[in-house]
């Protein structure tokens, strides 16, 4: 035989001929592999995007965010926001640190630009940071105009991004332009323009102002308890960066904090040694910037962009593996199922002198051809679907940055791996037959038992994975539904939040009263903050009153509110009363149930708490409110207090207006409120949102995960059904004569459909019982992240099992019915 007869070109030619000759099985194989590879590619791109956060900074490995963990009154916390002196204290006391920089998140500010009031542009800007002068040297945000070393040195300077430059100035040269900020329209000179901040940056902003522009920071520069700063430190080049070395460095921090924070704690009436003696803790930690995005679960890090969780990377990575295995299983199943047809081909080739190695090469060439074609189609599919996928995943992934060398290497490796994985078993299985036995029509049936067991095992594997994904999707959406409908201790529906009411200054109360009289408005209230917003927390000392079991101190988060806050949000007062105009409530406080529980008074009404700093004010408890959530249901309800606006307990420089609207004619009422705003504050933007939408936004990452989970579940079922469709077609074809005989003997269509379908349905039952415990364990691990969670009831497993069974039945029944209605005369005449 010609030695070139089995050349690589010949293998490809035969593989292509088999591909085009068996159109149905080829379509099923290529479709399954294409979808599988496309899914894997998109997940690889997603994971690459997650891993790339903050890696664009040159010194990423040496940069750490300073975090603070502590215990106040038995209440543990972990936070990424720290007091103002922390950075300087670390750099001054430890030679390992090279430098530090900080930022302060400003409240929303109205920014204006224009030659006169008539042509003035003005917008409410939310992403404004006050930063130290070395901020642009510490990090590597690229500048298009200006000098990073000097841009933030002078008061009245501002650095903006390219998008903001275009928004206000169009295509004009920007540096040197003047914009106006705040209610007093203070002028700021643009000293630099930055390239737009990369979407893979944990730090996100539109404007940078010098820290000196925020008097609040200077006012609390002494404080070790005012946690309103984000601080980063940079370690020197020679410092060891492994985990053990970092832990060793952190072990030195407590002694430094004890010295540095002593005067600040004394100033607030809480000596540090006494604080520690009573069980208090105030510890600093270092969070690597390179790990910040994925490894900060459990740490509250405000004002940072898209803090995620490494769990989601593992989850989606596992889904990618399962989906590609499903696609490969389809290929292997269909190949072994067609063993009768291909075995005669193998027998003839062996008799003609082909060696087993040459035949293995032939089958592997076919597998690689399928894999190569599928990879090409998958790339096209990814190009089409990448934008909607990235939107759904909540990430900004662009095509030009998605297909990096790593992704192309992953695609090449995937193509080779699929070729090997999908082609190896059919190749070695089909070439193992004895040619004489095969050509006599024997042997295949004997060895078919083993092949049948393997095919059945692979079908069980497919539907096990699919059932797990169905259960996972159901649990995710059940938890999301719980978030949206849970009783939170307050009524968030139809509550309009006006986010900038402090701009009304002295007219704020008059505006509130005017809104209260608008038809369609039930209540209106002024508050220092809002649920889902930033929380102010401070330490207070409960009055012991001869009760030794009462807590020595407690950390309270709080709002400063007016008389109408409680009725506006429909918060229930369980004991005592609400703030009332009939009383002087400047020294009054309303606590939630958790506060009263942790303090430990027998009867909290009439008891007092003291703020140990300042003038050591006492506040009398006048009411106990039913616990209400002001944060995500991922966190437990913490001790919370409401102070009356007349108390002047503290001032954080912001206020909001909450307006409860009647559900009828919402749009008309909203228009009336907006026109009223324009009468009170002409030239000020009317900024608002709805409280229920703000709560929903807290679960955006879970919502995205639910959508992605759902899409990949559908795709996994699609791939599994593709394979099941091909197998059922093959089984129906092999049993066509048996079906003909049964019909001649009087069998009904229903009995024939049951005959063909029953074997496959048994496999889905087995798959369900394997999937149930795996899904239960994995979804319970996911639910551990939530303080308030749903139970995984038996109904979810029943629904998932029946769903998988129904899908399998629909898939198989098509081929079964087609075979059952075939004319038996025709099938019996066929040889």
Buried (B, 14 or more C-beta within 10 A) or exposed (E): EEEEEBEEEBBBEBBBEBBEEBEEBBEBBBBBBBBBBBBBBBBBBBBBBBBBBBBBBEBBEBBBBBBBBBBBBBBEBBBBBBBBBBBBBBBEBBEBBBBBBBBBBBBBBBBBBEEEEEEEEBBBBBBBBBBBBBBBBBBBBEBBBBEBEEBBEEEBBBBBBBEBBBBBBEEEEBBEBEBBBBBEEEEBEBBBBBEBBBBBBBBBBBBBBBBBBBEBBEEBEEBBBBBBBBBBBBBEEEBEEEEEEBEEBEEEBEEBBBEBBBEBBEBBBBEBEEBBEBEBBBBBBBBBBBBBBBBBEEBBBBBBBBBBBBBBBEBBBBBBEBBBBBBBBBBBBBBBBBBBEBBBBBBEBBEEEBEEEBBBBBBBBBBBBBBBBBBBBBBEBBEEBBEEBBEBBBBEBEEEBBBBEEBEEBBEEBBBEBBBBBBBBBBBBBBEBBBEBBBEEEBBEEBBEEBEEBBBBBBBBBBBBBBBBBBBBBBBBBBBEBBEEEEBBBBBEBBBBBBBBBBBEEEBEEBBEBBBEBEBBBBBBBBBBBBBBBBBBBBBBBBEEEEEEBBBBBBBBBBBBBBBBBBBBBBEBEBBBBBEEEEEBBBBBBBBBBBBBBBBBEEBBEBBBBBBBEEEBBBBBBBBBBBBBBBBBBBEBBBBBBBBBBBEBBEEEBBBBBBBBEEEEBEEBBEBBEEBBEEBBEEBBBBBBBBBEBBBEBBEBBBBBBBBBBBBBBBBBBBBBBBBBBBBBBBBBEBBBBBBEBBEEEBEEEEBBBBBBEBBBEBBBBBBEBBBEBBBEBBEEBBEBBEBBBEBEEEBBEBBBEBBBEBBBEBBBBBBBBBBEBEBEEBBEEE
